[in-house]
Amino acid sequence: MQENKLAIFEEKEIRREWYKEDWYFSVIDVVEVLVENNKRPRKY
């Protein structure tokens, strides 16, 4: 079983979770990295 950990991409943290042998990543965190926004996105 894999642990739930943060992935690091371009020095930004991306939340992820291991579920049924697959990694699931937070879309909000990925979009934040892609648009290079310095503000933390709002939580849903």
N, C-alpha and C positions, 0 to 999 in steps of 0.2 A: 504494500500500500504506500502510495506517495503522500508526502506531507503537503499541506496547503502552504504556499510560500509566495513571497512577492517576487515578481520577475523584474529585472532592471533592464531598461532600454533607454539609451542616450541619457543616462543618469537620472531617469524618472522611474518611479515605482509603479508597477502595474499589478493590480491584485489578480490572483488566479486561484482556482480550486480544482483539485483532482476529483473526478467523479466517474465511476464506471470505466476506468482505464483511459480517460481522456482529460486533457486540461481545458478548463473554461476560463476565459480572460474577461475582465471588466471592460465593456465597450466604452464606458465613459473615460476610463484611464487611457485606453488606446487612442481615442479621439484627441484627448488632451495632448498627448505626445505628438500626434500627427499635425495638429494645427499650431504647435509650439506656443501654446497659451501658458503664461506664467501664473495665472489664477487657477485655483483649485475649482473644478467643476462642481456644481451643486449636487447634493445627494438626493437620490430618489427613493 
